[in-house]
């Protein structure tokens, strides 16, 4: 598995982690200290802001999980990948997202911009 694939897998795990302490550790593994996240509904700056945003998404979508839908596509310091937000009860996707990110020098994400559409 490439380093980019590992950081994207950790990114998906971060969105699914319900334990706050473990989630914060995943945020730190995934995002650079000066990282930002932005999508049409949520945003977060730095590890604390991103962690708070993820916690808010989890509160808004209980009983759902994120699944990686495509392998990361990467060139230079850019990465994109698609994910699904699925109901744990039915397995049906309720949202599909494509995220575009910039990688920091250490391989973590410096910024992520998410685009969402209903499934």
Residue, then its C-alpha position, 0 to 999 in steps of 0.5 A: x500500500x502506498x503512503x498516499x493510500x495509507x493516509x486516505x485509509x486513515x482519513x476514512x477511519x477518522x470519519x468513522x471513529x466514535x471514540x474521541x481520543x482515538x479520533x483525535x489521534x487519527x486526525x493527527x496522523x492524517x492532517x498537518x498541523x496547519x491543515x484545513x477542511x472545507x465542503x459545502x456544509x462543514x469546515x475545520x481549521x487545524x486538528x482541533x477544528x477538524x476533530x470538532x467538525x468530524x464529531x458534528x458530522x457523526x452527531x448529524x448522521x448516527x448509524x452511518x459510516x464512510x466507505x472509500x469508493x475509489x482508490x486515491x488518484x495522485x500526482x505531484x502533491x495532489x490527491x482525489x478520491x471518492x467515498x460513500x456515506x452509507x447507512x449501517x442498517x440498510x447498507x445504502x449510500x445516502x451521500x457520495x463525495x469526492x475529496x480533493x487534497x493537497x499533501x504536506x511535505x511529510x505526506x499528511x493532508x494539508x488541505x481537503x476540499x469536499x464535493x457532495x452529492x446525494x446518492 
